[in-house]
């Protein structure tokens, strides 16, 4: 399995080329997905492939629409991910689930699986500080409780984002 996931990572890196920011984001989400999977249910092959490819639609969204908005990423990502995973000879069921997660990774509730919840939380662990003002610990705590879908994701978010030194 490690070799298969390494091939997905290599394909993601090739696809993004010199866009190190996007590569680093995908690797950050993947790292958090790995952490979450140590304590939560999920299919490692599906989760890590989805983590590596979750934002793969950004380039097409920017090319076609001049925007990287979440809904456009969800629209443009699955065909790119399907092409990559098909080229790497992944099973159709894995490809379909990874593409379903990518097609909904900004839209909670559309996919209700353990695998989706791990990706959702891993992506938010990377993005939360960029998306919200986190100076007020009470509000941050409430936000974490609303956003995160796994106990492990919540715990990691609290460790990262709540100010312990006040």
ABEGO torsion letter per residue (X at the ends): XAAAAAAAAAAAAAAAEABAAAAAAAAAAAAAAAAAAAABBEBAAAAAAAAAAAAAAAAAAAAAAGBABAAAAAAAAAAAAAAAAAAAGBBAAAAAAAAAAAAAAABBGABBBAAAAAAAAAAAAAAAAAABBAABAAAAAAAAAAABABAAAAAAAAAAABBAAX
